[in-house]
Amino acid sequence: MLYLIGLGLNGDLTREGIAAAQRCSLYCEKYTSLLRRSLRDIEKAVQKPITLLSREDIEETETLLEEAMTSDVALLVVGDPLVATTHSEIIIEARKRNIVTRIIHNSSVYSAIGETGLQIYKFGKTATIPFPQEGFAPTSFYEIIEKNRSIGAHTLVLLDIQEDQKRYMNPSEAMKVLDHLGFTDDLLCVSRLGYEDQNIAYGNISTLLSLGEDCWGSPPHCLVIPSSLHFKEEEFLEAFAVEVSG
């Protein structure tokens, strides 16, 4: 049997997740999102060793699926297991082999982003800003933002993670990309959502850019580009408004 078990935003498994993990051989991937909690802490919670898998290990799932054909195996996933399409592919491949699968859900950025006060049902398609590289500077994410705004939808903007290089895009880097593309409006910078030290800042991009990179702290980060606001959303956002004096 193959389990996909969500670690939530901060590595806290549900009781159901812990019970299932204790019956399985455990693997974990953290390349699709950043896990700030140590793997050792999670091992203590489930009282079992955990093998960390690379992107290549996940994309080449044969070994994982072969083991699941004869024993209970669990893949631990940051956030909710089925947010990343890679994990849906694992389920598809498991079903082809008649492997029974079970999903144990947990919190993810897609639900927790409601802490901004923006109404979840008003979000459109998610966009991701990649690190610009020489000869590679895609702008398709900006087209998504513009399309969402044209229909009055907010945009959750995920920021690039290069786990193998321990490189995580911060809000300043992302906003510089947006600024270069001509974005001049208000947005939210959301840092460490779901952690005790989470931070949400709301303001015009020029104001938030003036704060500099050091103010944002450690990852993970994301942005939200709001569209038309309900008056209750406007009221909620007041608590996060940033103003630069002088």
C-alpha positions, 0 to 999 in steps of 0.5 A, spaced: 500 500 500 502 507 498 500 512 502 501 520 501 502 523 507 501 531 508 506 534 513 502 541 513 506 548 512 510 547 518 512 539 519 506 537 524 503 531 522 495 530 523 494 524 528 492 520 522 498 521 519 502 519 525 498 513 525 499 511 518 507 513 518 508 508 524 506 502 519 510 504 513 517 505 510 518 512 510 520 517 505 520 524 504 521 529 499 522 537 500 524 539 493 517 542 491 516 546 497 521 548 503 520 544 510 523 549 516 522 543 521 528 538 521 527 531 518 530 529 525 524 532 529 519 528 524 523 522 525 522 523 533 514 524 532 513 518 528 519 514 531 521 511 525 527 513 520 525 517 514 529 516 507 530 523 504 528 523 496 531 527 491 527 530 485 530 525 480 528 519 485 521 522 485 520 522 478 523 515 477 518 512 482 519 505 480 523 503 486 518 506 491 512 503 487 515 496 487 516 496 494 509 498 495 507 492 491 509 488 497 509 492 503 506 499 506 510 505 504 509 512 505 511 518 502 511 524 506 510 531 502 510 538 505 503 541 505 498 537 502 500 531 498 496 533 492 498 540 491 504 538 486 502 535 480 508 530 481 504 527 486 498 526 482 503 522 477 505 517 482 498 515 484 496 514 477 502 510 476 501 506 482 494 505 480 496 502 473 500 497 478 494 495 482 497 498 488 492 501 493 493 508 495 491 512 501 491 520 501 492 523 508 491 531 507 494 537 511 494 544 511 497 548 505 498 555 502 492 554 498 488 554 504 492 558 509 493 564 504 486 566 507 490 569 513 491 575 508 483 576 509 482 575 501 476 571 500 479 564 497 473 563 492 476 569 489 483 567 487 484 565 480 490 561 477 496 560 481 503 563 478 510 561 479 516 566 478 522 563 476 529 565 477 531 569 471 537 565 468 542 567 462 537 566 456 532 564 460 527 569 463 520 567 462 514 571 463 508 567 462 507 568 470 505 575 468 500 573 463 497 569 468 497 575 473 494 580 468 488 574 466 486 573 473 486 581 474 482 582 468 476 577 471 477 580 478 481 574 481 486 575 486 493 571 484 497 567 489 504 567 486 509 562 488 516 563 488 522 559 485 525 554 490 532 551 488 533 546 493 539 542 490 542 549 491 539 551 497 536 557 493 530 560 495 527 566 492 525 572 497 520 577 496 525 583 493 527 578 488 520 577 486 518 584 486 524 586 482 522 581 476 515 584 477 517 591 477 521 590 470 515 588 467 511 594 469 507 592 475 506 598 479 500 596 483 499 594 490 501 587 493 502 582 499 508 579 501 507 573 505 513 570 509 513 563 513 506 562 513 503 557 518 509 559 522 510 563 529 514 568 526 510 569 519 509 576 516 504 579 512 506 586 508 501 589 504 502 596 500 504 598 493 510 595 490 515 601 490 514 602 498 515 594 499 521 594 494 524 600 498 524 596 505 530 591 502 531 584 502 534 583 509 527 585 512 523 579 509 527 574 513 528 566 512 523 563 507 518 560 505 515 566 501 510 568 496 506 574 493 499 575 492 497 580 487 490 582 489 484 584 484 478 588 485 477 588 493 470 587 497 470 592 502 471 587 508 477 585 504 480 592 504 478 592 512 482 586 513 488 588 509 489 594 513 492 590 519 498 589 514 499 595 511 506 598 510 508 605 510 515 608 509 516 614 513 520 620 511 
